[in-house]
């Protein structure tokens, strides 16, 4: 009897309900330019993603997914690949590549039939990073070593070196390049002014700007970086 009563009691218990909260839509800014699109999440980390267009083909770089942006990307041309330039920048690349039916190229040694070439920036345990150099467009895409958001650009210019690379900034990979456009993984792209000089200054001032970074650090930490 006791066993039967216990079974009846369990049968009468309401099923547990798991609340599922939909993720809030991302707040983004977008930058359209002649050969692509940049979108940046409005947050302290300022994650930026890019779509590069050449002859109707579109490559997505370290993309963060957003339905409205993906509609804009679709209007640019035919997606042909998703590129991940930093080992820890998984973001939404795999899901986007699967949905679009295109390959995800993670840290590729080269990109077939692309107008840009791969530049090796950092290769060490815990940090593997590539950049892209598009000579015909004088465009440099840097995932992490350089950035334009508040915790990168702590000096007088619009570009800065990643806080963890300031003591030994990666100068050699960029030494022979003369970009007029800079696209980064954190912050807005640069399409005006002397971009090459700003990159050179950022690398040259990497160490001397450390005190400015330290002064800004408490505010950045409070912002959740």
LUMFIVO-753000 format. One record per residue: residue number from 1; residue in one letter; x, y, z negated of N, C-alpha, C in turn. Coordinates in steps of 0.1 Angstrom, whole numbers. Atoms other than C-alpha are relative to their C-alpha. Layout:
BEGIN
REC_resi_resn_n.xx_n.yy_n.zz_ca.xx_ca.yy_ca.zz_c.xx_c.yy_c.zz
REC_NUM_A_X_Y_Z_X_Y_Z_X_Y_Z
...
***
This chain:
BEGIN
REC_resi_resn_n.xx_n.yy_n.zz_ca.xx_ca.yy_ca.zz_c.xx_c.yy_c.zz
REC_1_X_8_-12_0_0_0_0_9_13_0
REC_2_X_-8_-11_0_27_24_-9_7_3_13
REC_3_X_-7_-2_-13_46_17_23_-10_5_11
REC_4_X_10_-5_-9_14_22_43_-4_15_-2
REC_5_X_2_-14_3_7_55_25_11_9_5
REC_6_X_-12_-8_-5_42_67_33_0_2_15
REC_7_X_0_0_-14_38_58_69_-11_10_5
REC_8_X_10_-9_-3_5_77_70_4_14_-2
REC_9_X_-5_-14_3_21_107_54_9_5_10
REC_10_X_-9_-5_-10_49_108_79_-7_3_13
REC_11_X_7_-2_-13_24_105_108_-7_14_-1
REC_12_X_7_-12_1_5_135_94_9_13_0
REC_13_X_-9_-12_0_36_158_92_0_6_14
REC_14_X_-1_-7_-13_36_184_119_14_-1_6
REC_15_X_-13_1_-6_64_181_144_8_13_-2
REC_16_X_-8_-12_2_93_205_138_1_8_13
REC_17_X_0_-9_-11_94_235_161_14_7_0
REC_18_X_-12_-7_-2_127_248_174_-2_13_8
REC_19_X_2_-13_-7_126_285_182_11_2_10
REC_20_X_-10_-3_-10_144_294_214_-1_14_4
REC_21_X_0_-15_-3_153_330_218_7_2_13
REC_22_X_-6_-3_-13_159_342_253_11_10_-1
REC_23_X_-11_-10_1_192_360_258_-5_13_6
REC_24_X_3_-13_-5_188_397_262_7_3_13
REC_25_X_-7_-3_-13_195_410_297_12_9_-3
REC_26_X_-12_-8_1_229_425_301_-2_14_5
REC_27_X_0_-14_-5_233_462_304_13_2_8
REC_28_X_-11_0_-9_256_468_333_2_14_7
REC_29_X_-2_-10_-9_272_495_354_6_-6_13
REC_30_X_-5_5_-13_280_489_391_7_11_8
REC_31_X_-8_-9_-9_305_504_415_0_-7_14
REC_32_X_-1_5_-14_300_499_452_11_7_7
REC_33_X_-11_-6_-8_329_505_476_-1_-7_14
REC_34_X_2_4_-14_335_499_513_2_-15_2
REC_35_X_-2_14_-3_346_463_509_-3_-9_-13
REC_36_X_5_8_11_328_451_478_-8_7_-11
REC_37_X_8_-5_12_312_456_444_7_-4_-13
REC_38_X_-5_3_14_323_458_408_-12_2_-9
REC_39_X_10_-2_10_299_452_379_7_-2_-14
REC_40_X_-6_0_14_309_459_342_-10_0_-10
REC_41_X_9_1_11_291_449_311_3_12_-10
REC_42_X_-1_-11_10_284_479_287_2_-6_-14
REC_43_X_-3_6_13_302_465_257_15_4_-3
REC_44_X_-13_-4_3_335_471_239_11_-7_9
REC_45_X_-10_7_-8_353_444_259_-1_4_15
REC_46_X_2_-5_-14_339_459_292_4_-10_10
REC_47_X_-3_11_-10_340_426_311_-4_5_14
REC_48_X_2_-4_-14_343_434_348_1_-12_9
REC_49_X_0_10_-11_336_412_378_-1_7_13
REC_50_X_-1_-7_-13_340_418_415_-4_-10_11
REC_51_X_2_7_-13_328_407_449_8_7_10
REC_52_X_-8_-5_-11_352_412_477_-5_-5_13
REC_53_X_7_3_-13_339_413_513_10_2_11
REC_54_X_-8_-1_-12_358_406_545_-7_-7_11
REC_55_X_6_6_-12_341_400_579_-12_-9_-4
REC_56_X_13_6_4_308_390_562_2_-11_-10
REC_57_X_-2_10_10_324_366_538_3_6_-14
REC_58_X_0_-6_13_322_372_500_7_-10_-10
REC_59_X_-6_8_11_345_360_472_-3_7_-13
REC_60_X_4_-6_13_334_365_436_12_-3_-9
REC_61_X_-12_0_8_362_372_411_-5_0_-15
REC_62_X_3_1_14_358_361_374_-14_5_-3
REC_63_X_13_-6_1_320_367_376_-7_-3_-13
REC_64_X_11_1_10_295_374_348_-13_0_7
REC_65_X_12_2_-7_261_363_359_-11_10_-4
REC_66_X_11_-9_2_232_387_363_-9_0_12
REC_67_X_8_1_-11_202_383_385_0_11_10
REC_68_X_1_-11_-9_200_418_398_13_2_8
REC_69_X_-13_-1_-7_237_419_406_2_-10_11
REC_70_X_-1_10_-10_235_386_423_-8_3_13
REC_71_X_7_-4_-12_209_400_446_8_10_9
REC_72_X_-9_-9_-7_233_428_455_11_-7_7
REC_73_X_-11_8_-6_261_403_461_-5_-7_12
REC_74_X_6_7_-11_238_383_484_-2_9_12
REC_75_X_2_-10_-11_232_414_505_13_3_7
REC_76_X_-13_-4_-6_269_418_511_5_-10_11
REC_77_X_-5_10_-10_274_386_531_-2_-14_-5
REC_78_X_1_14_4_279_349_528_10_-4_-11
REC_79_X_-10_4_10_295_337_495_8_-12_5
REC_80_X_-9_11_-4_325_314_503_8_-5_-12
REC_81_X_-8_5_11_341_310_469_-1_8_-13
REC_82_X_-1_-7_13_344_319_432_14_-3_-5
REC_83_X_-14_1_4_379_326_419_1_4_-15
REC_84_X_-3_-2_14_390_324_383_15_3_-1
REC_85_X_-14_-5_0_423_344_378_7_-1_-13
REC_86_X_-6_2_13_428_338_341_-5_-12_-6
REC_87_X_4_13_5_428_305_323_-12_1_-9
REC_88_X_11_-1_10_404_317_296_-12_9_5
REC_89_X_11_-7_-5_381_337_319_-11_-9_7
REC_90_X_10_9_-6_356_309_324_-13_7_4
REC_91_X_12_-8_-2_327_333_321_-11_-8_6
REC_92_X_10_7_-6_299_322_344_4_-6_14
REC_93_X_-5_4_-13_320_311_373_-5_-13_5
REC_94_X_4_14_-4_312_274_373_-15_0_4
REC_95_X_15_1_-2_274_279_371_-3_8_13
REC_96_X_2_-8_-13_275_306_399_4_-8_12
REC_97_X_-5_8_-11_296_284_421_-9_-12_4
REC_98_X_9_11_-3_273_255_417_-13_4_6
REC_99_X_13_-5_-5_242_275_423_1_5_15
REC_100_X_-2_-5_-14_257_291_455_5_-11_9
REC_101_X_-5_10_-8_271_258_467_14_3_6
REC_102_X_-14_-4_-5_307_272_470_10_-6_-10
REC_103_X_-11_5_9_340_260_455_3_10_-11
REC_104_X_-6_-8_10_352_273_422_15_-3_0
REC_105_X_-14_1_0_389_279_425_6_6_-12
REC_106_X_-5_-5_13_405_281_391_15_0_1
REC_107_X_-15_-3_-1_440_296_391_6_-6_13
REC_108_X_-5_6_-13_445_288_428_14_5_4
REC_109_X_-13_-4_-6_479_288_443_-1_8_12
REC_110_X_3_-8_-12_464_302_474_-15_-1_2
REC_111_X_14_0_-3_429_310_488_-1_-2_15
REC_112_X_0_2_-15_423_295_523_-8_10_7
REC_113_X_6_-9_-9_414_319_550_-4_13_-6
REC_114_X_3_-13_6_413_349_527_9_11_5
REC_115_X_-9_-11_-4_427_383_535_10_5_-10
REC_116_X_-9_-4_11_445_386_502_8_-12_-4
REC_117_X_-9_11_5_473_366_486_0_0_-15
REC_118_X_-1_2_15_478_353_451_14_4_-5
REC_119_X_-13_-4_6_504_369_429_0_-6_-14
REC_120_X_-1_6_14_516_350_398_4_11_-10
REC_121_X_-3_-11_10_515_374_368_7_-6_-12
REC_122_X_-5_6_12_520_353_337_-2_-15_0
REC_123_X_0_15_0_528_316_333_7_-4_-13
REC_124_X_-6_5_12_533_305_297_-11_-6_-8
REC_125_X_11_7_8_515_284_271_-10_10_-6
REC_126_X_10_-8_5_482_299_263_-4_12_8
REC_127_X_3_-12_-9_483_325_291_5_-3_14
REC_128_X_-3_2_-15_481_317_328_-8_9_7
REC_129_X_7_-11_-7_472_346_349_5_2_14
REC_130_X_-3_-3_-14_471_354_386_-6_14_3
REC_131_X_6_-12_-5_464_386_405_-2_-2_15
REC_132_X_2_1_-15_453_392_441_5_13_6
REC_133_X_-4_-11_-7_469_415_465_-5_0_15
REC_134_X_6_-1_-14_450_426_497_7_11_7
REC_135_X_-8_-11_-6_475_445_518_-8_9_9
REC_136_X_8_-9_-10_451_457_545_-9_10_-7
REC_137_X_8_-9_7_430_473_519_7_7_-12
REC_138_X_-8_-6_10_458_483_496_-7_-2_-14
REC_139_X_8_3_12_439_466_468_6_-10_-9
REC_140_X_-6_10_9_452_449_437_-11_-3_-10
REC_141_X_9_5_9_430_428_415_7_-7_-12
REC_142_X_-7_5_11_443_421_380_-10_-4_-11
REC_143_X_10_5_9_424_400_356_1_5_-15
REC_144_X_-1_-2_14_439_407_322_13_9_-4
REC_145_X_-13_-7_3_475_422_322_-2_15_0
REC_146_X_3_-14_-1_462_456_332_-15_2_-2
REC_147_X_14_-3_1_429_472_323_-2_15_-1
REC_148_X_4_-14_0_410_505_323_-9_4_-11
REC_149_X_10_-3_10_387_502_293_8_6_-12
REC_150_X_-5_-8_11_393_519_259_12_-6_-7
REC_151_X_-11_6_8_416_494_243_12_-4_9
REC_152_X_-12_1_-9_439_492_274_6_14_2
REC_153_X_-5_-13_-4_441_528_285_1_9_-13
REC_154_X_-1_-8_12_453_543_252_9_12_2
REC_155_X_-9_-11_-3_478_567_268_-7_11_7
REC_156_X_5_-12_-6_474_597_290_-7_-4_14
REC_157_X_5_3_-13_464_578_322_-13_-9_-2
REC_158_X_12_8_-1_434_557_333_3_-15_-1
REC_159_X_-4_14_0_454_524_332_8_-3_-12
REC_160_X_-8_4_11_469_505_303_3_-15_1
REC_161_X_-5_14_1_487_472_295_-8_-6_-11
REC_162_X_7_8_10_469_445_275_8_2_-13
REC_163_X_-6_-2_13_476_450_237_11_-11_-3
REC_164_X_-9_11_3_493_416_235_12_-1_9
REC_165_X_-11_1_-10_517_423_264_8_13_-1
REC_166_X_-6_-14_0_529_458_254_15_-1_-3
REC_167_X_-14_1_2_563_447_241_8_-5_12
REC_168_X_-6_5_-12_571_428_272_-10_0_12
REC_169_X_10_0_-11_549_440_300_5_-6_13
REC_170_X_-4_7_-12_549_421_333_2_10_11
REC_171_X_-2_-10_-10_565_446_356_3_-6_13
REC_172_X_-5_6_-13_581_423_382_-11_-3_10
REC_173_X_11_4_-10_548_410_398_-5_12_8
REC_174_X_6_-11_-6_537_445_406_10_10_7
REC_175_X_-10_-9_-4_570_461_415_0_4_15
REC_176_X_-1_-2_-15_568_458_453_-14_4_6
REC_177_X_14_-3_-5_530_466_456_-3_15_-2
REC_178_X_4_-14_0_516_500_464_-16_1_2
REC_179_X_15_0_-2_478_498_457_-5_14_0
REC_180_X_8_-12_0_454_525_464_-13_-2_-7
REC_181_X_12_5_7_426_505_447_4_-10_-11
REC_182_X_-3_10_10_428_487_414_-13_-5_-6
REC_183_X_11_7_6_402_462_402_5_-8_-12
REC_184_X_-5_7_12_405_448_367_-11_-8_-7
REC_185_X_10_8_7_389_423_344_-7_6_-12
REC_186_X_6_-8_12_381_449_317_0_15_3
REC_187_X_1_-14_-4_369_483_328_-3_3_14
REC_188_X_4_-4_-14_359_502_359_12_-1_9
REC_189_X_-10_-1_-10_378_500_391_5_14_3
REC_190_X_-5_-13_-4_400_528_403_2_1_15
REC_191_X_0_-2_-15_396_541_439_4_14_4
REC_192_X_-5_-13_-3_409_576_437_13_3_-7
REC_193_X_-12_-4_6_441_594_428_12_-9_4
REC_194_X_-12_8_-3_476_579_429_0_-12_-9
REC_195_X_1_12_8_468_544_416_13_-7_-2
REC_196_X_-13_6_2_503_531_422_8_7_-11
REC_197_X_-7_-7_10_518_558_401_-5_-2_-14
REC_198_X_6_3_13_493_552_373_4_-13_-5
REC_199_X_-4_14_4_502_515_372_14_1_-4
REC_200_X_-14_-1_3_539_523_372_1_7_-14
REC_201_X_-1_-7_13_534_548_343_-5_-8_-11
REC_202_X_5_8_11_513_524_323_10_-11_-4
REC_203_X_-11_10_3_540_497_326_12_6_-7
REC_204_X_-11_-7_6_567_522_318_-2_4_-14
REC_205_X_3_-5_13_549_536_288_-6_-11_-10
REC_206_X_7_11_8_537_502_275_4_0_-15
REC_207_X_-5_0_14_559_503_244_-2_13_-7
REC_208_X_2_-13_6_558_540_237_-14_3_-4
REC_209_X_14_-2_3_520_539_237_-5_-9_-12
REC_210_X_4_9_11_519_513_209_-5_8_-12
REC_211_X_6_-8_11_514_540_182_-14_5_3
REC_212_X_14_-4_-4_484_553_201_-10_-11_-2
REC_213_X_9_12_2_470_518_202_-3_-3_-14
REC_214_X_2_2_14_475_514_165_-9_10_-6
REC_215_X_9_-11_5_457_547_158_-14_-3_4
REC_216_X_13_3_-5_428_535_179_-6_-13_-5
REC_217_X_4_13_3_427_500_166_-11_-1_-11
REC_218_X_11_1_9_405_505_135_-14_2_6
REC_219_X_13_-3_-6_377_520_156_-4_-11_10
REC_220_X_2_11_-9_381_492_181_-5_-12_-7
REC_221_X_4_11_8_378_466_154_-14_1_-5
REC_222_X_14_-2_4_347_482_141_-10_-2_11
REC_223_X_9_2_-12_332_480_176_-2_-14_3
REC_224_X_1_14_-2_337_443_175_9_-6_10
REC_225_X_-9_6_-10_366_437_198_7_-12_-7
***
